[in-house]
Amino acid sequence: MNNKDSTNCTQDSKNHKQNIWLNDLEILQKSIKYNFNNQALLIQALTHKSYNKTTNNERLEFLGDAVLDLLIGEYVFNKLKNSNEGDLTKLRAAIVNENSFTKLANAITLGQYLFISQSEIKNKGRFKPSILSDAFEALIGAVYIDGGLEYARNITYHLLELVYKEIDLDSLFVDYKTALQELTQAICGVIPEYELIDSSGPDHNKSFTMQVKINNMQYAIANGKSKKEAEQMCAKEAYFILKKR
């Protein structure tokens, strides 16, 4: 094969990869029933910092978090017309979190479209809740910029109804801290102790690592976007460990 043929083969390979990539973006846009006017925004929303340190989805994630907080608050407000403020707050917290956003991301198989580094791919980054949750927030932030609040609302509402067959406190909210405390008092006669191990990230996107101890023994470590969320995750893990015993 001469150099010209080799160059043509290389170019054909690049064109083939680009076509596959563009087809993937088309499939994603069909799944959310929204076509981006600015495709660069969509690409940025799908780009993890491991893939590109300077142009990634962190800023869009920040915006999407705020948009989702508003839309999900609005959704539960309209859905549960007889619920009081306290119940609505609990319901919103049960949906506005990493675990819930990961479910919404998985509903559109978002992980397969992400741009992440080879090392993250090897570490199963396409399935990591933190990466999927952040990417979902970024995607909604990108839709908000590109098309406005109504399109972001349509996508969010559709996915909520697809993933959650019931939107109520009995189905969504379990106060694992209270449940764990009641369990430990019954079994051990003590209450759990929560400790902050670490916090990282910028002020607008902090991550907190908490641990829970029972009788000075560590039962669980968990991360969250707030101390309360991390404590709930710790309590949930410890609760099921104790229940099994």
LINBELGI-V226042 format. One record per residue. RES is the residue in one small letter. PHI is phi in whole degrees, 0 to 359 (NA if undefined). NEAR is the number of other ideal C-beta (glycine too) atoms within 10 Angstrom. D_LAST is the distance of its C-alpha to the last C-alpha in whole Angstrom. Layout:
((RES PHI NEAR D_LAST) (RES PHI NEAR D_LAST))
This chain:
((m NA 7 68) (n 279 7 70) (n 298 7 69) (k 295 8 69) (d 297 9 67) (s 297 10 65) (t 297 10 65) (n 297 12 65) (c 296 11 62) (t 298 10 60) (q 294 10 61) (d 298 10 60) (s 296 10 56) (k 296 10 56) (n 296 10 57) (h 297 10 55) (k 297 10 52) (q 294 10 53) (n 295 10 54) (i 299 9 50) (w 298 13 49) (l 295 11 51) (n 297 10 50) (d 300 13 46) (l 295 16 47) (e 296 11 49) (i 297 13 46) (l 299 19 44) (q 295 15 47) (k 294 11 47) (s 292 15 43) (i 261 20 43) (k 57 10 47) (y 210 19 48) (n 254 14 51) (f 290 20 51) (n 287 10 55) (n 250 12 54) (q 296 13 52) (a 297 11 52) (l 295 20 49) (l 297 23 47) (i 298 18 47) (q 297 21 46) (a 297 30 43) (l 266 23 42) (t 263 20 43) (h 280 21 40) (k 297 17 41) (s 292 18 40) (y 272 18 43) (n 212 15 45) (k 291 7 45) (t 261 5 48) (t 241 13 48) (n 222 21 44) (n 266 28 42) (e 296 18 41) (r 292 15 44) (l 294 27 44) (e 299 23 40) (f 302 16 41) (l 292 17 43) (g 299 27 41) (d 301 22 38) (a 291 14 40) (v 296 20 42) (l 294 24 38) (d 301 14 38) (l 294 16 41) (l 294 21 41) (i 287 22 37) (g 299 16 38) (e 297 15 41) (y 297 20 39) (v 290 23 37) (f 299 14 40) (n 283 9 42) (k 286 15 39) (l 244 15 38) (k 290 6 41) (n 257 5 40) (s 277 16 37) (n 276 8 37) (e 300 8 37) (g 298 8 33) (d 293 15 32) (l 296 16 34) (t 296 13 33) (k 295 15 29) (l 295 24 30) (r 299 20 32) (a 295 17 29) (a 288 22 27) (i 253 24 30) (v 273 20 31) (n 200 18 29) (e 300 20 28) (n 298 15 25) (s 292 20 28) (f 295 26 31) (t 295 22 29) (k 297 19 29) (l 294 25 33) (a 295 23 34) (n 293 15 32) (a 296 16 34) (i 245 20 37) (t 45 12 36) (l 298 25 37) (g 303 18 35) (q 288 11 38) (y 262 21 41) (l 285 23 40) (f 264 18 42) (i 228 22 40) (s 290 14 40) (q 298 10 40) (s 294 9 37) (e 292 18 35) (i 298 13 36) (k 296 8 35) (n 271 14 32) (k 60 10 31) (g 298 20 32) (r 291 18 33) (f 245 12 30) (k 288 17 29) (p 304 16 28) (s 297 14 30) (i 290 24 33) (l 294 22 32) (s 298 23 32) (d 297 29 35) (a 293 29 37) (f 294 29 37) (e 301 29 38) (a 297 29 41) (l 298 28 42) (i 294 29 42) (g 298 25 44) (a 292 26 46) (v 298 27 47) (y 300 24 47) (i 292 19 50) (d 285 19 52) (g 234 18 52) (g 104 10 51) (l 294 13 48) (e 297 10 49) (y 292 18 48) (a 298 24 45) (r 296 18 44) (n 300 16 45) (i 294 22 42) (t 297 24 39) (y 298 16 40) (h 300 15 40) (l 290 20 37) (l 300 20 35) (e 286 12 36) (l 286 12 35) (v 275 14 32) (y 252 16 31) (k 288 7 32) (e 233 8 31) (i 245 17 32) (d 203 15 30) (l 296 16 28) (d 297 7 25) (s 277 12 25) (l 252 17 25) (f 252 15 24) (v 233 15 20) (d 276 14 20) (y 291 20 17) (k 296 19 18) (t 294 11 19) (a 298 16 16) (l 293 28 13) (q 298 17 16) (e 296 12 15) (l 290 18 12) (t 291 21 12) (q 295 12 15) (a 289 9 13) (i 272 12 10) (c 250 13 12) (g 74 8 16) (v 227 13 17) (i 247 11 17) (p 293 23 16) (e 241 12 19) (y 252 16 21) (e 228 13 23) (l 280 12 26) (i 265 13 26) (d 200 11 29) (s 217 13 31) (s 209 10 34) (g 96 11 36) (p 292 8 39) (d 303 5 39) (h 281 12 40) (n 214 15 37) (k 288 13 34) (s 234 16 31) (f 243 20 28) (t 246 17 25) (m 241 25 23) (q 232 19 20) (v 239 27 17) (k 240 16 16) (i 231 21 14) (n 55 11 15) (n 64 7 18) (m 251 8 15) (q 287 14 15) (y 251 19 12) (a 198 21 15) (i 231 16 19) (a 210 20 21) (n 251 19 24) (g 200 20 26) (k 277 19 30) (s 213 14 29) (k 297 15 27) (k 296 14 26) (e 295 20 25) (a 295 24 23) (e 295 23 21) (q 297 23 20) (m 294 21 19) (c 300 28 17) (a 299 27 15) (k 299 20 15) (e 296 17 13) (a 295 25 11) (y 301 24 10) (f 287 13 9) (i 296 13 7) (l 293 18 5) (k 298 11 5) (k 294 6 4) (r 282 6 0))
